[in-house]
């Protein structure tokens, strides 16, 4: 080592060390590709009345009687840029599909306080309205709505609220979803077609990912929600 330093010169050696440290720093900032298996998904926390299972390597979440929707909440929070990719299939004609991402208690934290299991429906709705998050809702024809996307700041403030004119999903068919928050842009695509895209000049700091399903009433009949998820990948910093 002493011979090497003498040969290349002290300043050159220091420059090489600094260059190596820069490369190491760049490497640590690379995006992480996190593949979430069905076995991992089934360990995520649920909130609301429902059940989860694994069938044919697919993760299934479904409501049970008297349910007002079922939440599935990631154990980790994700800061900064993030891209979420997965396939989902609505297994009933009234399975409204909702994704909340960058969900946290406030704009100053990544943490999310989750209500107790025995919480009343009105308390869960209050929690959902008050947290910071982006909300994507689709396959919601049974609720009398078309797909929408909004950014929730508080129970009184939504920074943007986008809506489609037509419904875009058919039950019992797999669709490929991509949801992204990257370089000041947020978007949602279905089967590689952009559904929503918005320039967010003050993106949320980050937080948890939450899947939610909710049933509805069709021709006077109450139909429970059920959905299957597979091939979930999260790209994050």
URTAUR-V693761 format. One record per run of one state. SS is the DSSP state (helix for helix, strand for strand, loop for the rest). FROM is the first residue (numbers start at 1). LEN is the number of residues. If there is no record, write none. Layout:
ss;from;len
SS;FROM;LEN
SS;FROM;LEN
This chain:
ss;from;len
loop;1;1
helix;2;7
loop;9;1
helix;10;19
loop;29;3
strand;32;5
loop;37;1
helix;38;4
loop;42;3
strand;45;3
loop;48;2
strand;50;6
loop;56;2
strand;58;6
loop;64;6
strand;70;10
loop;80;2
strand;82;9
loop;91;5
strand;96;9
loop;105;16
helix;121;10
loop;131;1
strand;132;7
loop;139;2
helix;141;3
loop;144;4
strand;148;7
loop;155;2
strand;157;7
loop;164;11
strand;175;8
loop;183;2
strand;185;6
loop;191;2
strand;193;7
loop;200;6
strand;206;9
loop;215;1
strand;216;3
loop;219;2
strand;221;3
loop;224;2
strand;226;11
loop;237;1
